């Protein structure tokens, strides 16, 4: 085997290259060591203490400012490089700079050459002097930090119980919030009211650096939900708050990031009652929450005379006998200066189901799940109301907030129920909770069902029962708006969970447009001779201020409708055939309120006719 001969010149050449490379490396290293000497002045300013800046748009330390002055004239390129030395942003490219001239007005906003923010981290400045062929990596790094600190409240007392701290407490003590040691940069404690429609800051107070607790006395605050938050800045100027804030610097109730602590509920007196109809004459139980002794009464809705009363008492439980007569009643608990009233349903023994005389009467279904889904109560203690609108679980059995009446009840269900009583109409009563549980009234015993208010959320099982009821020949009258278009589930812990988004079509396939707030009148376009929905109305419904338009009926067949006059032709009040039955929608948010007087003959006539259709 022959061995290849290596020319004698090759080793010498390799050795020579190594010597040149070594010398070049030594030369470059020496030049870099001496490079700072070519700079007359360099300044990197974050407009605050430390080499940290926070380009987060809050107007504080948002830019890194750079100034430069050379000892000799040259062409300058300034580049921001990351920790690995890779360039991320060229700030100045081959700019001529005379000897002694100071380069100012150069700033970095934390973005790369593509205009997108670069990750938080440490960066350095590279200076290239073209004429001298020099590259200088400024030895001091600077930190881009846009991540705010995460202060949090981990306990609110004095009560050790989970959930919100309820004030006033029986010991008369103020509320105490506990949190990790406050950072030294402008620490504060803040209190926000979080009731929907009332979100605002109600108190703020500076904290000491390192402070770990803070007391708040809610005296004088109205009943509602509140959250105690802590806030401070980090070295970069980022502000962190223990609750998510919106652009208006107020708590963003529909955003994630809420902890399970910080909530305070101001409740001078609260009450909760049954969610199922109570049989007339049987025992009914209420629970009252109050730091003081209270008195209680029971009245029929729309009547002043108290049927039952009691107190003053301290116990949180009230047990009494339900009235005999079918209807809705109000349980009221009162302490000096404050009161709460909650509605509950009673089904008497005088049931209209199966009665021999005609008309037999219909079944009124109270939307208990919607009442609680819109009840602004903080269940878990994070400081925000647990509402289905926020996609949060809502307990079915809990105190009613505010004055106790469900949202929309006074202008929705109440006028309808009082009209039925005033007109001496016979009816049975139930709730959507009872329909889901299969307790109380059976839909198959009735010809008609009335939902007197907004039924935003109904479980799929109740939806199927109502659909089957109509297909078999029943009449369903829905007086609410934004109704029958969402589902919800009831879990094993008694919570309303998994609320769906509002669908464009209701449970029967009718497509509904959102509420339109513009004045118009309604005229009768069609009235089926077997329905005669608008009998006695005089052919028009005047002075409508808002309406909900039915765009299409889906599989339904139009029977009767009233349409807008301006713009013309939009269907509002409608009766449609689905299977062998009917669905009637009024589409008027003011319909129930206009029933409360005797000076609206068209509305009264329409209500009377609908009741006749569903009760015969």
C-alpha positions, 0 to 999 in steps of 0.5 A: 500500500502506497502512502501519499506524499504531502508537499513540504510547503503545506505544513509551513503554510498551515503554520503560517496561517495559524500565526496570522490568525493568532496575531489577528485575534490578539490584535482584535482583542487589544483593539476592543479593549481600547475601543472605549477610548474612542468615545468622548461621551455615552449616556443610556437613560431610562428616565428613572433609577437603575438600568430598567425600562418598561415600554408598556404604554403607561407613559413612565419609563417607556423608552430607553434614551441614548446619547453619544459623542465621539473623539473623532469624526466617523460614521456611526451605527447603533444596534440593540443586541440580545444576551446572545449578541444577536441584533434585534433593532438598528436605531442608527444606521451609518450616520455621519458624526463630527468630532465633538458633535453629540448625537441625541434624540435616539430612543428604543421603544422595546420593539425589533426591526419588524415593529413587534415587541421583543421579549423581556430580558437583558439587552446591550448596545453595539456601536459600530464605527465604520471609518475605523472599522471598530465594533464596540459592545457597551459593557453595561446591559439594560433590562426590558421589563413589562411584566407588572408585579403580582400583589394579592390579598390572601385573607379578609377577616375577621371572619375565618369562613370562606367566601366574602367578608360580610359587613356589618358583623355582630362584633362591630369590627372593621374589615382587615385585609392581609397581603404579602409585604408591600413593595416600596414604590407607591404601595396603596390599598384601594376599595372598589364597589363592584355591583354592575352599573355602580363600579367605582373606587370608593376609597384609597390609602397609601401603605407603608413599604413592607406593610402586610395588613390594612383595615377598612371601615365600610360605615356609610357605604350602601349595600353591595359587593366590594373588593379590597385591592392592593397596588404597587410598582416595581423597579421598572415602573410597572404597576401591579394590582391584585384585581384586573383593571380596565382602561378606565382604571376600574375593575374589569368584572368580565376578565380572568385573573381574579383571586379567591380573596378580597371580597367584602359584601356590605349587607345590613339585612339579607334573606333567601327563600324557597326556589320551588312553589310552597304548597298552601298552608304548609310550613315555609322556611326563610333564612335571614342574615343580619347583625341586628335584631330584625322584624319580618312580615309576609304580604301578598304581592300588590297588597299592603296588609301583612298576612303574617309578622314576627320579631324582633328576633336574632335567629337566622331562621324564620319558620311559618305557615304559607298562605292558602291562596295561589300567588306570589307573596313577599317576605320582608325582613327589616332592621332600622334604616334597611329592609329586604323583600324577596318573592316566593310562590305559593300553590294553593289547593284550589288548583285550576288543573283539571277544573270542570269550568271553562276557562280553566286557567293557565300555568304561570312559570316564574324564571327563578334561574334568570333571577339568580343568574342576574343576582349580583351576589359574590359567592366565592369571595373574590369581590365580583358578583357571580353572574351568568352574564360573566360566565361565572357559576351562580348559586341557585339558593342565595340571598337576593342583593339590594332591596331583595327583589330580582332584577326587572321584577318590579317592572316585569313579573310583578305587574302581570301577576297583579293584573291577574289578581286584579282581573280575578283570573285563575292560575296555577304557579310554578318555577323553572326549577320545579319544571327541571326537578319534575316537582309540582305542576305537570305541563300536560295538565294545562292548555297554556303556559305564561312566562311573565318576565325575561327568561334568559336562561333555561336548562335543556331539559326544560327547553325540551319540555316546553317544546313538547308542550307546544307541539302537543297543542299547548299555547306558550305566551312569553312576555319577556325580551331577550328570552328563550335563547340561552341554556344553563345547567344545574350542577350537584352543588346547586350552582347554575353553570355552563351558561351558553351565549345568546343564540340568534334564534330562540328554542322554537327556531324563530330568529330574533333581532336585538332590542331596538330603542326607537319610538314607533307605533304598532299596527295590525298586519295580520290576525288569524280568525281562529286566534284573533290575537288583537281583538279589542285593541282597536287595530293599533298599539300606540307609543312604543318606545323600544321593541324586539323584532322577530325576523323570521319564524323558522319552522313556525307558521305565522298566525297574527302579527303587529308591525312597526309603523316607522320604519314600516313592517317590522314584526314585533307582537307575533303569534305562530303555529308550531306543531299543533300549538302556538307561541305568542311573543309580545316583544315589548320591554314596556309591555308589563309595566303598561299593564299596571294602570287602567289607561292603556286599553290596547295593552290590557285588551292584548293581555286579556286575549292572550290569557283567554287563548292560553287558558281555554 
